[in-house]
Amino acid sequence: MRCKEVFEILKRNGWRSLGFQKGHLIMEKDGKTTSIPWHSGQEIAKSTLQSIKKQTGVRFK
């Protein structure tokens, strides 16, 4: 799954973008934050997706 797809899924689930920091998109919801690696054209590693899922509670395909 690519970073833009993860961003869109989180956005639909109420997460908002706080901006970029060192190649990562920072997102926030209800005082919780998570970062998404933002490297164009690359897939996000499955282990990283699992970490994002654990932090956000959002399911990815």
C-alpha positions in Angstrom: 0.0 0.0 0.0 1.3 3.4 -0.9 1.5 6.4 1.4 -1.2 8.4 -0.4 -3.6 5.5 0.1 -2.9 5.3 3.8 -3.3 9.1 4.0 -6.7 8.9 2.3 -8.0 6.1 4.6 -6.9 7.9 7.7 -8.4 11.2 6.5 -11.8 9.4 5.9 -11.6 8.2 9.5 -11.2 11.6 11.0 -7.4 12.0 11.1 -6.0 15.4 10.0 -2.7 16.3 8.7 -0.3 18.4 10.8 2.4 18.7 8.2 5.6 17.1 7.2 8.7 16.4 9.2 11.8 14.7 7.8 10.0 12.7 5.1 7.0 11.7 7.2 3.5 13.0 7.2 2.3 13.7 10.8 -1.4 13.1 11.4 -3.5 13.8 14.5 -6.9 12.8 16.0 -8.2 13.2 19.5 -4.7 14.1 20.9 -3.1 11.0 19.3 -0.5 11.4 16.6 1.0 9.0 14.1 3.5 9.5 11.3 3.3 8.0 7.8 6.6 7.6 5.7 6.1 9.8 2.7 8.5 8.5 0.0 6.9 8.9 -3.4 6.3 5.8 -5.4 7.3 3.3 -2.7 5.2 0.8 -0.8 4.9 1.1 2.9 6.3 -2.0 4.7 3.8 -4.4 6.2 5.4 -4.0 9.6 5.0 -0.2 9.4 1.3 -0.6 8.4 0.8 -2.8 11.4 2.3 -0.1 13.6 0.1 2.6 12.1 -2.9 0.3 12.5 -2.0 -0.3 16.2 -1.6 3.5 16.8 -4.8 4.6 15.0 -7.2 1.6 15.3 -7.9 1.9 11.5 -8.0 -1.2 9.4 -6.1 -1.3 6.0 -6.8 -3.6 3.1 
